């Protein structure tokens, strides 16, 4: 991780633990907002006005948090407004790296080899892990924000006429309900799989494991009445946040993170829901099963041999990228 702008140790997935030995996720450190007129957003400073080709996303296709933002960019048709660079899937001793792996990019914007160089370019004294996604401001040469939930909302509502209005992922009439559901799904499922996978005690693992499957069972029941999405027929950010976890579950979390009670393919309603979202134009392009498998199985603390499993068998819609 970075300490005062210097890389000081090999990358480790667990940087902090609670009193039970449970995984504690790092808090995002850059929290400015793009706004239509450049005024300050809910957090951080102002000065980041929405403009075509001013902002750039650094992402990893293995990462669910980064994939939230890629889906938002696709749904709002911002591909010609916000550019993207994809890091290689395998985690190195210096974290995320740019390179030649199929589907990855070199950093043509800043000439970095590793993502942590982007962080120190923005703040030479920064400390912590260099995480994705990163929203970069080309004009000011700095990081706007590295919190995926913030970036997803910016992509949804901050770019005005530059964005397509077919989808409103955070409609005003549903905001309270969306926030309430996010607040439950995130700790139990989105981050729950990580709490299980990176637990350092049996107690912490079992607690996370129970949370994961309690939430999956609840969501299966919620979607079992045939409704299209979590809030009926309207796709929202809650669906995007759930989908990115579901699509990684059977190929990574089930085995590697020891979330092995059931697979998503064992849940009829969740499987159908995943397929519906995958079929939305643009979403499929954000999913690379190859990157997901190669990335997660590169975590030495969990898979020291680096062997990537051939399976599991996947739905036909996903098979074209599975290797």
C-alpha positions in Angstrom: 0.0 0.0 0.0 1.0 3.6 -0.2 2.4 5.4 2.8 2.9 9.1 2.4 3.2 8.6 -1.4 5.6 5.7 -1.3 4.9 2.1 -2.1 5.9 0.2 1.0 4.7 -3.4 0.9 3.5 -6.2 -1.3 -0.3 -6.0 -2.0 -2.4 -7.7 0.6 -6.2 -8.1 0.4 -6.7 -7.6 4.1 -5.5 -4.2 5.4 -7.7 -4.0 8.5 -9.7 -6.3 10.7 -12.3 -5.9 13.4 -12.3 -7.4 16.9 -13.7 -10.7 15.5 -11.1 -11.0 12.7 -13.5 -9.7 10.1 -12.5 -7.9 6.9 -12.8 -4.1 7.1 -12.9 -2.3 3.8 -10.9 0.9 3.3 -12.8 4.2 3.1 -12.6 6.0 -0.2 -10.3 9.1 0.1 -11.3 11.3 -2.9 -14.9 12.4 -2.7 -15.3 15.4 -5.0 -18.3 15.5 -7.5 -18.8 16.4 -11.1 -21.8 18.6 -11.3 -23.6 20.3 -14.3 -22.2 23.8 -13.4 -19.1 22.9 -11.4 -20.6 23.8 -8.0 -19.7 21.6 -5.0 -21.5 18.3 -4.6 -22.6 16.5 -1.5 -18.9 16.1 -0.4 -15.6 17.6 -1.4 -14.8 20.8 -3.4 -16.3 22.4 -6.4 -14.7 23.1 -9.7 -15.6 19.9 -11.6 -18.1 20.9 -14.3 -19.6 18.4 -16.6 -17.8 18.6 -20.0 -17.3 16.3 -22.9 -14.0 14.5 -22.9 -12.8 16.0 -19.6 -13.2 13.0 -17.4 -11.6 9.5 -17.6 -12.4 6.3 -15.7 -9.7 3.9 -14.6 -11.4 0.5 -14.0 -10.7 -3.3 -13.6 -13.1 -5.7 -15.2 -12.8 -8.1 -12.4 -14.0 -5.5 -9.8 -17.7 -5.3 -9.0 -17.3 -1.7 -7.7 -15.6 -0.6 -11.0 -18.2 -2.5 -13.0 -21.0 -0.4 -11.4 -19.5 2.6 -13.1 -19.0 0.9 -16.5 -22.7 -0.1 -16.5 -23.7 3.4 -15.6 -21.6 4.8 -18.4 -23.1 2.4 -20.9 -26.7 2.9 -19.8 -26.4 6.7 -20.0 -24.6 6.5 -23.3 -21.6 8.4 -22.1 -18.9 6.4 -24.0 -18.0 9.5 -26.1 -18.1 11.8 -23.1 -16.1 9.8 -20.4 -13.1 7.8 -21.6 -11.9 4.6 -20.0 -8.7 2.6 -19.3 -8.8 -1.0 -18.1 -6.1 -2.5 -15.9 -4.9 -6.1 -16.3 -6.9 -8.7 -14.3 -4.1 -10.2 -12.3 -3.2 -8.4 -9.1 0.6 -7.9 -8.8 2.8 -7.2 -5.8 2.2 -3.5 -6.6 -1.5 -3.8 -7.1 -3.3 -3.0 -10.3 -1.1 -2.8 -13.4 -1.7 -1.5 -17.0 -0.5 -3.8 -19.8 -1.1 -6.0 -22.8 -3.5 -8.7 -21.4 -6.5 -9.0 -23.8 -9.1 -6.5 -22.8 -6.7 -4.4 -20.9 -5.0 -1.0 -21.8 -1.8 0.8 -21.3 -2.2 4.2 -19.6 -1.9 6.5 -22.6 -3.3 9.4 -20.6 -0.7 9.6 -17.7 1.9 7.0 -18.7 1.6 5.1 -15.5 2.6 1.4 -15.1 0.6 0.8 -11.9 -2.6 2.4 -10.7 -0.9 3.6 -7.5 1.0 6.1 -9.7 -2.3 7.8 -10.6 -2.9 8.2 -6.9 0.5 9.8 -6.2 0.1 12.0 -9.3 -3.1 13.4 -7.7 -1.6 13.6 -4.2 2.1 13.0 -3.7 1.6 12.3 0.0 -1.4 10.0 -0.2 -1.7 6.9 1.9 -3.8 3.7 1.5 -4.6 1.2 -1.1 -4.9 2.2 -4.8 -8.4 1.0 -5.6 -10.6 1.1 -8.7 -12.7 2.8 -9.9 -11.0 6.2 -10.2 -12.6 9.2 -11.9 -9.8 11.4 -13.3 -10.1 15.0 -14.4 -7.9 15.5 -17.5 -8.2 19.3 -17.2 -7.0 19.7 -13.6 -4.8 16.6 -13.6 -6.3 15.1 -10.5 -8.6 12.4 -9.1 -12.2 13.6 -8.7 -13.5 10.6 -6.9 -12.7 7.0 -6.1 -16.0 5.9 -4.5 -18.0 3.8 -6.9 -21.4 4.7 -5.4 -20.7 8.4 -5.9 -19.4 7.9 -9.4 -22.4 5.9 -10.4 -24.7 8.7 -9.3 -22.6 11.3 -11.1 -22.9 9.3 -14.3 -26.6 9.1 -13.8 -27.4 12.8 -13.2 -24.4 15.1 -13.5 -23.9 15.2 -17.2 -27.2 16.8 -18.3 -27.8 16.8 -22.0 -24.5 15.0 -22.7 -26.2 11.8 -21.2 -29.1 9.8 -22.5 -32.3 10.0 -20.4 -33.7 6.5 -21.1 -32.7 5.3 -17.7 -32.9 7.2 -14.4 -31.1 5.0 -12.0 -31.9 7.2 -9.0 -35.5 8.5 -9.5 -36.6 11.0 -6.9 -39.8 9.1 -6.0 -37.7 6.0 -5.1 -34.6 7.5 -3.5 -35.6 6.7 0.1 -36.4 3.1 -0.8 -33.3 2.7 -2.9 -31.1 4.0 -0.1 -32.7 1.7 2.4 -32.3 -1.4 0.2 -28.7 -0.4 -0.6 -27.9 -0.1 3.1 -29.0 -3.6 3.7 -27.7 -5.4 0.6 -24.2 -3.8 0.7 -23.0 -5.1 4.1 -24.7 -8.5 3.8 -24.1 -9.4 0.2 -22.0 -6.9 -1.9 -19.4 -6.7 0.8 -20.6 -9.8 2.6 -18.8 -12.1 0.1 -15.6 -10.3 0.8 -16.2 -10.5 4.5 -16.5 -14.3 4.1 -13.5 -14.6 1.7 -11.1 -12.5 3.7 -12.2 -13.5 7.2 -9.3 -14.5 9.5 -11.4 -16.3 12.1 -14.1 -19.0 11.9 -16.5 -16.7 13.8 -16.1 -13.8 11.3 -16.4 -16.2 8.4 -19.6 -17.9 9.6 -21.3 -14.5 10.4 -20.5 -13.3 6.9 -21.5 -16.6 5.3 -24.9 -16.5 7.0 -25.4 -12.8 6.0 -24.7 -13.7 2.3 -27.2 -16.5 2.1 -29.9 -14.8 4.2 -29.8 -11.9 1.8 -29.8 -14.1 -1.3 -32.8 -16.0 0.0 -34.6 -12.7 0.7 -33.8 -11.4 -2.8 -35.0 -14.6 -4.4 -38.3 -14.2 -2.6 -38.5 -10.6 -3.6 -38.0 -11.3 -7.2 -40.0 -14.5 -7.3 -43.3 -12.7 -8.1 -42.2 -12.1 -11.6 -41.3 -8.4 -11.3 -38.6 -7.3 -13.6 -36.4 -5.5 -11.2 -36.0 -4.8 -7.5 -38.5 -1.9 -7.8 -40.9 -3.4 -10.3 -40.5 -2.5 -13.9 -38.0 0.4 -13.3 -34.2 -0.4 -13.4 -32.4 1.5 -10.7 -28.9 1.8 -9.2 -29.9 -0.9 -6.7 -30.2 -3.4 -9.6 -26.8 -2.4 -11.0 -25.2 -2.8 -7.5 -26.8 -6.3 -7.1 -26.1 -7.5 -10.6 -22.3 -7.0 -10.4 -22.2 -9.2 -7.3 -24.5 -11.9 -8.8 -22.5 -12.2 -12.1 -19.3 -12.9 -10.1 -20.8 -15.3 -7.6 -20.7 -18.7 -9.3 -17.3 -18.2 -10.9 -15.4 -16.6 -7.9 -17.3 -16.2 -4.6 -18.8 -19.6 -4.5 -15.5 -21.5 -4.4 -12.7 -19.0 -3.7 -14.5 -17.0 -1.1 -16.1 -20.2 0.5 -19.6 -19.0 -0.2 -20.6 -22.5 -1.2 -24.0 -23.2 0.3 -25.7 -22.5 -3.0 -24.9 -21.0 -6.4 -26.9 -18.2 -8.2 -27.8 -20.9 -10.7 -29.6 -22.7 -7.9 -31.9 -19.7 -7.5 -34.5 -19.6 -10.3 -35.7 -16.0 -9.7 -32.2 -14.6 -9.3 -30.9 -16.4 -12.3 -33.7 -15.1 -14.5 -33.1 -11.6 -13.1 -29.4 -11.8 -13.9 -30.3 -12.8 -17.4 -32.7 -9.9 -17.8 -30.1 -7.3 -16.8 -27.4 -9.0 -18.9 -29.7 -8.6 -21.9 -30.0 -4.8 -21.5 -28.1 -3.3 -24.4 -24.6 -2.3 -23.3 -24.5 -4.3 -20.0 -23.0 -7.5 -21.6 -20.0 -5.5 -22.8 -19.0 -4.6 -19.2 -18.7 -8.3 -18.2 -15.6 -10.4 -18.8 -15.7 -13.8 -17.1 -12.1 -14.3 -18.2 -10.9 -11.2 -16.3 -13.1 -12.0 -13.4 -11.7 -15.6 -13.0 -8.1 -14.6 -13.7 -8.3 -11.7 -11.4 -9.8 -13.3 -8.3 -7.7 -16.4 -8.6 -4.5 -14.3 -8.8 -5.0 -13.3 -5.1 -2.1 -15.2 -3.6 -3.4 -15.1 0.0 -6.4 -17.2 -1.2 -4.9 -19.1 -4.1 -1.1 -19.4 -3.8 -0.7 -21.7 -6.8 -2.4 -19.2 -9.2 -4.3 -22.0 -10.9 -7.5 -20.7 -12.6 -10.3 -23.3 -12.6 -11.8 -24.4 -15.9 -15.3 -24.4 -14.6 -18.0 -23.8 -13.6 -20.5 -24.4 -16.4 -22.1 -21.0 -17.2 -25.3 -19.7 -18.9 -24.9 -19.5 -22.7 -25.0 -15.7 -22.5 -21.7 -15.7 -20.5 -19.9 -18.5 -22.2 -18.3 -16.5 -25.0 -15.9 -14.8 -22.6 -15.2 -17.7 -20.3 -11.8 -19.3 -20.9 
